Amino acid sequence: MKTYNDYLTGYKRGFIGFTTLSVLAQSCLGAIAAMFILMGGTSIWHMIQLFFVTIFCMGFNAAVLSQQKPKFVFAFLIVSFSFSIFFSLLNIHYLFA
């Protein structure tokens, strides 16, 4: 929990700069996850995965644009990154097939 609080404090201190960088990084990571998902096909399972990645990426961008509190934006960033990384790792085997 100390690590989370340290990162949150740093994020709050440089909120404007970190928000700009996190929107860029999170959008790129979400796009990579979407690419890996779609490389697997268009079955219902893949569309459900794509739905979650897209919703969390768009949700984070909406939280930034609607100027939510830094703690909420930071938490949403972590959730969005986690979903994108999880689904990327789940579907990365299509890259080597």
C-alpha positions in Angstrom: 0.0 0.0 0.0 3.0 2.3 0.6 4.1 1.9 -3.0 0.6 2.8 -4.2 0.5 5.9 -2.0 3.9 7.0 -3.1 2.9 6.7 -6.8 -0.4 8.5 -6.1 1.4 11.4 -4.4 3.7 11.7 -7.4 0.8 11.5 -9.8 -1.1 14.2 -7.9 2.0 16.5 -7.8 2.5 16.3 -11.6 -1.1 15.7 -12.5 -1.2 17.7 -15.7 2.0 16.2 -17.2 1.3 12.7 -16.0 -2.2 12.8 -17.3 -1.0 13.8 -20.8 1.5 11.0 -20.8 -0.9 8.4 -19.3 -3.6 9.1 -21.9 -1.0 8.6 -24.7 0.5 5.4 -23.1 -2.9 3.9 -22.1 -4.3 4.6 -25.6 -1.4 2.9 -27.3 -1.5 -0.1 -24.9 -5.3 -0.4 -25.5 -4.7 -0.4 -29.3 -2.1 -3.1 -29.0 -4.5 -5.2 -26.9 -7.2 -4.7 -29.4 -4.9 -5.7 -32.2 -3.9 -9.0 -30.4 -7.6 -9.7 -29.7 -8.6 -9.2 -33.3 -5.8 -11.3 -34.6 -7.5 -14.2 -33.0 -10.7 -13.8 -34.9 -14.2 -12.3 -34.4 -15.9 -14.9 -32.2 -18.2 -13.8 -29.4 -15.4 -14.4 -26.8 -13.0 -12.1 -28.7 -15.7 -9.4 -29.0 -16.3 -9.6 -25.2 -12.6 -9.1 -24.6 -12.6 -6.2 -27.1 -15.6 -4.7 -25.4 -13.8 -4.6 -22.0 -10.6 -3.2 -23.4 -12.4 -0.5 -25.3 -14.7 0.4 -22.4 -11.9 0.8 -19.9 -9.7 2.8 -22.3 -12.6 5.1 -23.2 -13.6 5.3 -19.5 -10.1 6.5 -18.5 -10.1 9.1 -21.3 -13.5 10.3 -20.2 -12.4 10.5 -16.6 -9.5 12.7 -17.7 -11.6 14.9 -20.0 -14.3 15.4 -17.3 -11.6 16.5 -14.8 -12.2 13.9 -12.1 -10.2 13.9 -9.0 -6.6 12.7 -9.4 -7.1 9.7 -7.1 -10.0 8.5 -9.2 -8.1 9.1 -12.5 -5.1 7.2 -11.1 -7.2 4.3 -10.0 -8.9 4.1 -13.4 -5.5 4.3 -15.1 -4.3 1.2 -13.1 -7.5 -0.7 -14.0 -7.3 0.2 -17.6 -3.6 -0.8 -17.8 -4.4 -4.0 -16.0 -7.1 -5.0 -18.4 -5.1 -4.1 -21.5 -2.0 -6.0 -20.3 -4.1 -9.0 -19.2 -5.9 -9.4 -22.6 -2.7 -8.7 -24.5 -1.0 -11.6 -22.7 -4.0 -13.8 -23.1 -4.0 -13.3 -26.9 -0.3 -12.8 -27.6 0.1 -16.4 -28.8 -1.6 -15.3 -32.1 1.5 -13.3 -32.9 3.6 -16.5 -33.1 1.0 -18.8 -34.8 
